[in-house]
Amino acid sequence: MGLNTIWESYKNLKVDYSEILFSPYGGRISEISESETPFPHRAGTIYNIHYAVAWAEEGKDALNRHMTLTRWFYSFMAPYVSKSPRAAYLNYRDLDLGVNNKGNTSYTQASIWGLKYYHNNFKRLVHVKSMVDPVMVLYDVDNASENIQHLIKWIMDYYTDSCKLILCCEDDVDILEQVKNCYKVIEVDAPMTHEIMEVLIQIARKEDFDLPISFAAKIATKSKQNPRKAIMALEACKARK
């Protein structure tokens, strides 16, 4: 009865092209615990349902008409699908459920769609993300071209809620104001030559290769208090050895 009702309502959608796809679950999917992987739709889930429409007509009116029909059918399906919450499949991303802010997104806001995609795994994923949030370090930003700096600004706008960005430079005079306005400045004194030597010696010990103190001193001195250049020089010398 339910499938017949769905089919009749689906046939009445007045669109150029429409699709409703039932992907069967069960089998091996149901044998894995909901909490074993981030994907939670396991035992008890019969189908994953995908809706799609397409049209050739141009213009905002056509867009609004087709989106309204799609949303109507989504609401119509409510009695036949999962509840509390109504589940969603991450790879069929539904922007109507909500999206991240360009800045930070609160846990309460993200829960609106996070619980639909991940069920009880969402809390665990948030915890893991807060512990191992990726960090992106960009060096020599002051030497980057204006186009590259605009790209950096775009990255900062769209990815700051999923990773942390650290911009390294010797001076921020040549950095675009749009970029400078998005970060907090932390001035760090350049390390002394003997401090860079200690770092190089520790790396050599960890990598288990011999580094004479005199050679470490030479690399540290030529790096002009830039530890990154010193480490890159050490790597290059090791590779040639």
C-alpha positions in Angstrom: 0.0 0.0 0.0 2.8 2.4 0.9 4.8 1.8 -2.2 1.7 2.2 -4.4 0.9 5.6 -2.7 4.5 6.7 -3.2 4.4 5.7 -6.8 1.2 7.5 -7.6 2.4 10.7 -6.0 5.7 10.5 -7.7 4.1 10.1 -11.1 2.1 13.3 -10.6 5.2 15.4 -10.2 5.1 17.8 -13.2 8.8 18.0 -14.1 10.8 17.4 -17.2 12.8 14.6 -15.6 12.6 13.0 -12.2 14.2 10.0 -10.4 13.6 8.1 -7.2 16.3 5.6 -6.4 15.9 2.9 -3.7 19.3 1.5 -2.7 18.7 -1.7 -0.7 20.5 -2.2 2.6 20.7 -5.2 4.9 23.0 -8.2 4.5 26.6 -7.4 5.4 25.7 -3.8 6.2 23.4 -4.9 9.0 26.0 -7.2 10.5 28.3 -4.3 11.4 27.5 -2.3 14.6 26.2 1.2 14.2 29.0 2.5 16.5 31.8 0.6 14.7 32.2 3.2 11.9 31.0 6.7 11.4 28.4 5.4 8.9 25.4 4.6 11.2 22.7 3.3 8.9 22.9 -0.4 9.8 20.4 -2.9 11.1 16.8 -1.9 10.6 17.5 0.3 7.6 15.8 -1.2 4.5 16.6 1.3 1.8 18.5 4.5 1.2 16.2 6.7 -1.0 17.6 9.3 -3.4 15.3 11.9 -5.1 16.4 13.9 -8.2 14.8 16.3 -10.7 16.2 18.0 -13.8 14.9 20.6 -16.3 16.0 22.4 -19.3 14.0 25.6 -18.8 16.1 28.6 -17.7 15.3 31.2 -15.1 14.6 31.6 -11.4 10.9 30.7 -11.8 11.8 27.3 -13.1 14.3 26.8 -10.4 11.9 27.7 -7.6 9.1 25.6 -9.1 11.2 22.5 -9.3 12.7 23.0 -5.9 9.3 23.5 -4.4 8.1 20.2 -6.0 11.2 18.4 -4.7 10.7 19.7 -1.2 7.0 18.8 -1.3 7.8 15.2 -2.2 10.5 15.1 0.5 7.8 16.2 3.0 5.3 13.7 1.6 7.7 10.9 2.2 8.0 11.6 6.0 5.5 8.9 7.1 7.5 6.2 5.2 11.0 6.9 6.4 13.1 7.0 9.6 12.1 9.4 12.5 13.7 11.0 15.5 15.8 12.0 13.7 14.9 11.6 10.1 18.2 10.1 8.8 20.2 11.4 5.9 23.1 9.9 3.9 26.3 12.1 4.0 27.1 11.5 0.3 23.6 12.8 -0.7 24.4 16.1 1.0 21.2 18.0 1.7 21.8 21.7 2.1 18.2 22.1 3.4 19.3 20.4 6.6 21.8 23.2 7.3 25.4 24.2 6.5 28.4 25.3 8.5 29.0 29.0 9.1 31.9 30.7 7.3 33.4 31.1 10.8 32.9 28.8 13.8 29.8 26.6 13.9 28.4 25.7 17.3 27.8 22.1 18.4 24.1 22.9 18.8 23.8 24.2 15.3 25.8 21.4 13.7 23.7 18.8 15.6 20.7 19.8 13.5 22.2 17.9 10.5 25.1 16.0 12.3 22.7 13.7 14.1 20.8 13.0 10.9 24.0 12.0 9.1 25.8 10.2 11.9 23.2 9.4 14.6 24.9 8.8 18.0 28.3 8.7 16.3 28.1 12.5 15.8 29.1 13.2 19.4 32.1 10.9 19.1 33.2 12.5 15.8 33.0 16.0 17.3 35.1 14.8 20.2 37.7 13.3 17.9 37.7 16.4 15.7 38.3 18.6 18.7 41.3 16.5 19.8 43.0 16.1 16.4 41.8 19.1 14.4 44.1 19.4 11.4 46.5 22.3 11.2 47.6 23.8 8.0 50.9 25.8 8.1 51.7 28.2 5.3 55.2 29.6 5.2 56.7 32.8 3.6 53.2 34.3 3.2 54.7 37.7 2.9 56.5 36.6 -0.3 53.3 35.3 -1.9 51.8 37.0 -4.9 48.5 38.9 -4.6 46.7 36.1 -6.4 48.0 33.6 -3.9 47.0 35.7 -1.0 43.5 36.0 -2.3 43.5 32.2 -2.5 44.7 32.1 1.1 41.8 34.4 2.1 39.4 32.0 0.3 40.8 29.0 2.2 40.5 30.9 5.5 36.9 31.8 4.8 35.7 28.3 3.9 37.9 26.0 5.9 38.6 27.6 9.3 35.8 25.5 10.9 37.4 22.3 9.7 41.1 23.1 10.2 43.4 25.6 11.8 45.6 27.8 9.7 49.0 29.2 10.8 50.5 31.8 8.5 54.3 32.4 8.9 56.1 35.5 7.7 59.0 37.7 8.6 56.9 40.9 8.1 53.2 41.5 7.4 53.8 44.8 5.5 53.2 43.1 2.1 50.2 41.0 3.2 46.8 42.1 2.0 44.6 43.8 4.5 41.8 41.2 3.8 44.1 38.5 5.0 45.5 40.5 8.0 42.0 41.2 9.3 41.3 37.5 9.6 44.1 36.4 11.8 45.6 37.1 15.2 49.2 38.3 15.1 51.7 36.5 17.4 55.2 37.8 17.2 57.9 35.2 17.9 61.6 36.0 18.3 63.8 34.1 15.9 65.7 31.3 17.6 69.4 31.7 18.4 72.0 29.8 16.4 72.7 27.4 19.3 69.0 26.6 19.6 68.8 25.7 15.9 71.8 23.5 16.4 70.1 21.6 19.2 67.0 21.0 17.0 69.2 19.7 14.2 71.1 17.4 16.6 67.8 16.0 18.0 66.5 15.3 14.5 69.7 13.5 13.7 69.4 11.3 16.8 65.8 10.5 16.0 66.6 9.7 12.4 69.6 7.7 13.6 72.4 9.3 11.5 75.6 10.9 12.6 75.7 14.7 12.6 79.0 16.3 13.6 78.6 19.4 15.9 80.7 21.5 13.6 78.5 20.7 10.6 75.3 21.4 12.6 76.8 24.8 13.5 77.6 25.5 9.9 74.0 24.7 8.8 72.5 26.8 11.7 74.7 29.8 10.9 73.9 29.8 7.2 70.2 29.5 7.9 70.3 33.0 9.4 68.1 32.1 12.4 65.5 30.4 10.2 64.8 26.9 11.6 62.8 25.8 8.6 65.6 26.5 6.2 68.1 24.8 8.6 65.9 21.6 8.7 65.5 21.6 4.9 69.2 22.0 4.5 69.8 19.1 6.9 67.3 16.9 4.9 69.0 17.8 1.6 72.4 16.8 3.1 71.0 13.6 4.4 69.5 12.7 1.0 72.9 13.3 -0.7 74.8 11.1 1.8 
